[in-house]
Amino acid sequence: MRFSPTPWLIAGIAFGVLGFSRGLHTSFGVFNVALLDTFGWSRGATAGIFSVVLTVDALLSPVAGYLLDRYGTKKICIAGCAAMVAGLFLSSRVGALWQLYLCFGLVLAAGFTFTGMVPHIFLISEWFSSNRASAIGIVYAGSGVGIMLLAPLSEWLISNYGWSRTLEIYAAVVLIAMLPVVWFTYAHGPHGHQPRQQAHKVDDAKQWSAKLALQSLQFWLLFIARIGAAAGTTVIVTHQVAHVVDVGFSKLLSASIFGFAGITSSFGRVIFGFIADRLSKQAAYTINIAMTVVGVGALMILSDPSQLWLLYVYVIFFGIGFGSRAVIFSALTADIFSGKGFGSILGYSTVAVGVGGALGSYFGGVFHDWTGSYTLSFTLSTLLLALSDICIWLASVPQVADYDKRLWQRGN
């Protein structure tokens, strides 16, 4: 019997695949503790592995986008699953730090990228033309659920079977469950350029290419908006626990409360996907930024352990906004640039997340060292988020769209 997927079935399957991939990606902190206990490596050297993972993801995202345009989501995600199996199994056998950098930081990182955000946004853009933001929000929510489930599961498995066997178990799960699911269910959707090319003989030259997009005002405004959003968010995410501990809260309470933000972020992705489809995506983005700034403001004025309610205001408002901006970004990018070059365009745009994240994390610490508090760092976060919102609205100005339309016409 031939499998006939529907758009929402594809979205549901993508929810699970992305959830497992991102959940495992973010569980490195759990394995980090076990590796330190086993080998006694320095914290900086071991934590550097995750920095390599993030760097590889930023560098490979444009490559993944280019390959998606040529081969489609199914083949790229199958390759990603194979890289995950190899990376997990080889990582379970390491005995030296350089081996872990190679197996986890490079091989497994490639698997994360090829089963991550870029391929799944590409997949959803092929299956949805209406309700696209809602579908992307649901798929993105899988990453929050995956993080929530796999972090404690990894800790339980490591406690009972050891970190090496746990990595082997995850490799088996990818090989036996995740890879066959991708193999038998992922397919080009009705709104993808390849099926249209075959069925309707659409001239590919009359669509956005990556070369044209890189000359587009809308692309660069969205790119700057993503840098601002990523930098403004990472300032907070990187330094939130340190700030709250400085205020006087215990480390355990701080970590536990911020863990709750992972749950609220999953709700936020679904909620803002729905809002973006019902209102304009620009309006949804402004609401998102406003909620995030309320959360940052609560964290800024938190000055005493008796103000626990401010911490909950922060977790709820910042948590709902955190991550759901990516839903709106992805839907906007798909609306403007969907076509034969969408994968490459999406890959290039994702580089902004790595650039912004690295800058935000670093300068948040530098400004604290300079001033002795996080007030300036959190103020910087607010300004960057506001800049991001301005760029989103500028990208929708008719004159900007008209310029890009003339660019597109000249290019075609």
N, C-alpha and C positions, 0 to 999 in steps of 0.2 A: 504494500500500500504506500503510495507516494505521500510524503509529508508536505502539507500545505500550510505554511505559517501565516499568521495574521499579524498586523502591526503590533497590537498590544501583547500578543504572545512573544514576539521577538523582544519587546521591551522588558517583559517579565524574565525571560531567559538571560538577557543582558544584565539585568539587575543582579542575578545570582553570580554570573561570571565575573563582572566587574567587582562585585562585593568581595568575592574570594581573593581576587588579585590584589585589590587595594588593601583589604584587611591583612593579608600576608605581608604586603609591602610595609605597612605601618607597624606591624608586630616586631620589627627589628629591635626595638627597645627591650623587649622581653628576652630575646636571644642574646642581646648585648650583655645583660647581667650574667647569664649563664656562661658565656664565653669568657668574661672577665674572671669568673670563679674558677674556670677550668685552666686557663692559660696564664692568667695574671698579667695580661697585656695592659698597657696604659689606657686610661679612659679616652684620651684624645686620639690615640692611634686607632682604637676600636671604633669610636664614634665616627671617625673619618670615613669609614666604609659607607655609612649612610650618605655622607656628603658626595661620595663618588656616585652612589645610586642616583641622587638627584641631578648631578651633573650629566650623567649618561642619559637620563630621561630628557633633559633639556636639549642635548645634542642630537639625540635620536628622533625626537618628535618630528622635525621636518623630513627626516628620512622615512619615518613611518607614514607620514602624509603622502609623500611621493609614491611610495609602494602601494598605498591604499588606492590611489588613482589608477594605478596600473593593474593591480591584482584583486582588489576588493577586500572586504573585511574578513571573509572566511579564511582565505589563505594566510593573511597576516596574523590573525589570531591563532591559527594552527601553528604557525612558526613560533609565536609567542609562547604557546603552551609547551612546545618542544624545548624551547630555551629555559622555561621555568623548571621542567623536569630535570634537565641536565644541570642547571644551576643549583637546584635544591639538593640533588643527589651528590654532586661534587662538593658542595659546601659541607655536607654531612661527613666528609672524609678528610677535611683539612687538618693540618697539624702545625701550620705556620701562618703568620699574619698575612704574608704576601699572597698565599694561596686563597685566603678568604677574600682579599681584595679582588682577586681575579675571578673567583667562582661566584661570589655573592655580588660584589660591586660591579662586575661587568656582564657576566653571562646571565645571572638571574635578573639584573637590572634591565637587560634587553628584553627579557620575557615580560617584565612588568610593563614596559613601554608598549610592546606589541599586543598586550591584552588590556591596555589601560584606557585612559580617557579619550585620546584621539581616535582610535579605531571605533569606539562605541558611539561617539558623537557622529562620526561618519556613517555608521550603521543606522542610527536613528534618523539621520537626515534623509537617508534613502527610503525609509519606511513611512515617514510622516511628513506631510506638507502643512496640514492643519494640526492643532494641538501639539506642535513640535516641542514647545518649551515644557509643557506638562510631561511629555514622554521623557525628555532629557532629565527633568527633575526627578522622575521616578527612578530612572536608571542611575543617576548620581546618588540617590538615597541609598542604593546598594552599598556604596563605599562606606557610608556611616554605619550601616548595619554590620558590614563585614569587619570593620574596626572594633565595634562593640563586642562582637562574638569571638573573633579570632585571637584578640589579645588575651582574654582570660583562658580560652581553650589552649593556646600555646603555653601559657604558664602551667596549666594542669598537666599537659602532656610532658613538658620538660621535667616537672617535679616527679612524675611517675616513670618516665621512660628515658629521660635524658635528652639533651638538645640534638644530638646526632640522630637518634631514632625518630625524633619529632620531625626533623627535616626530611627523613626518608618517608615518613607517613604522608607528609604534604606532597612529596614528589609522586607518590602512588595515587593520591587523590586527584592530582592534575592529570596523570596519565590515564587512569581508569574512568574518571567521571567528567572532568572539565573538558578534556580534549575531544572525546566522542560527542558531547553535547554541542560543542562548536562545530564539529565536522558535519553533523547531521541536521542542524537547525539554521545555522547562519547562511544567508543568501542575499543576493542583490534585491533591493526593494523596488517598488514601482516608480519611485521618484529618483532613483539612481541614474546617472548618466549612461551607464553601459546598457541597461535594458532599453532605455529610450532610444539609444543609438541603433539598436537592432530592430526594434519594433516600429519606430516612427521616423527613422532616418534623419534625426536631428543633426544639423551641421555643428560639429564640436567647435568649429572656429568661432561660433557666435556665443560662446560662453566665457566666463572669467577664467583666465589662466593665472598661475602663480606669478608669472612675470608682470602681467597687467596689474594684479592686486597689489604688488609691492610698489607700484606707482600711485596707488589709490589713496586719496585723502581719508576715506572712511576706514581703510585698513589701518593706517597709522594712528588715527584718532582712537580706534579700538585698541590698538597695541599699547599706546600710552595709557589708556584707561586701565588696561590689565596690569601694567607695571605699577601704576598708582594703587590699584586695589590690592595687588599681591604684597607690595611693600608695606602699605598701611596695615594690612592684616597680620603680616609676619612679625612686625614690630610687637604686636600684642601677644600673638601666640608664643613667640620665643621667650618673652620676658614676663608673662603674666604670673607664673608661679613665683618667680623671684620677687616680684613687686608685692604680692600678697603675703609672702613670708616676711618680707621687710616690714610690712605693716604690723605683723604680730600673730598671724594665723599659723597653725602647725602645718608642716609639710604634707602630712597625710591628709588633712582636711582640704588643703589647697588642691592637691592632686585629685582627690575624690570629686570635689565640686566641678573641676574643669573636665573631668571625665564625662560628666553629665552633658557638657557642651556637645559631645559627639552625638548624643541622642537628639538634642534640639536641632543640630545642624541637619540631620536627616529629615526631620519634619520641615525645616526651612526650605530644603531643596524641592520638596513636593509642593509646598505652599506657594513658593515664588514661581515655580513652573506654571501653576494654575493661574496666578495673578498675571503673569506675563502674557498668557494667552487670552485673558479676559480684558485686560487693559493694554495700553501700549507697553512694549518692553522698556522704553525709556522711563515711563512712569513707575513701572515695577522696580526698576533699578534705583530710582530716587527714594522710593519707600524703603528698599533694602539698605541703602546707605544711611538713611535717617535712623533706622533701627540700630544699625551697627554703631553709629556715633553716640546714640543714647547709651549703649553698652559700654563704649570706651569712656564716656563721661562719668558713668557710675564707678568705673575702675579708677579713674583719675582722682575723684574726690574721696575715695575710700582711704581713711586715715587711722582707723581704730578697729580692733577686733569686735567691738560692740556693734559695728555697722554691718553685720552679716547680711542684712536685707539688700544692701548695695551689691554684694557679691552675687546674689541670686538675680538681681536686675541685670547685672552684667552677663551672666551665663545665659539667661533667656534671650535677651535682645541681641547680644553679640553672637550667641550660638546659632540663632535662627538665620542671621545674616551671613554667618561664616559658611563658605562653600556654595551657598545658593547663588552668589553672584556669577559663578562659573556657568550655571544653568542659563542665565540671561545672556552672558557673553556668547555661549555656544549657539544659542538660538538666533541671536542677532547675526553672527557670522554666517550661519547656514542660510538665513533669509537673504543676505546680501550677495554671498559668493557661492551659493550652491551651484554645482555644475561639474564639468570635467576636471577642474583643478582644485576642487574643494578640499581634498585631503591634504595636498601640499600647502594650501593657504592656511588651513587649520593648524598644520604642523608648525609653520612659521609663527603664527600668532601665539602658540603655546609657549614659545621661547620667552615671551614677556613674563610669564609666571615665574620662571626660574630666575630671570634677571631681577625682577621686583622683590622676590622672596629673599634672595641673597643680600640685596641692598638694605632691605628693611631690617633683617635680623642683625646685620653688622652695625648699622648706624644707630639702631636702638640701644645697643650696648655701648657704643662710643659716646653717645650723648649722656648716658648715665654716668660713665666714668668721668666725663667732663664736668657735669653739674652735681653729681651725687644723688640724683633722684631720677625718676622716670617721667616727670612732668613734661619736660621738653620732648622726650621720645614719644609720649602719647599724644602730645599736641601735634607733632609731625605726622603721626598716624591719621589724625582727624583731617589735617590739611591735604594729605595724599588721597584720602577717600573722597574728599570734596572735589579735588582735581579730577579724579576718575569719573565722578558723576557729570562734571562739566563737559568732559570729552565725549561721553556717551550722547549728550544732547547736541553737541556740536556736529557729531557724525550724522545726525538726523536733519540738520539744517538744509533746506532745499538747494541752496547754492552749492553746498558740498556734494550733494547727490547729483546735481546737474553737471558739476565738473567731472565727477567719476563717470557719468553717463557719456559725456563727450570723449573722455579717455577710452572708454570701452568701445565706442563707435570707431574711433581712429584705429584702435588696436585690431579691430575685426574687419 
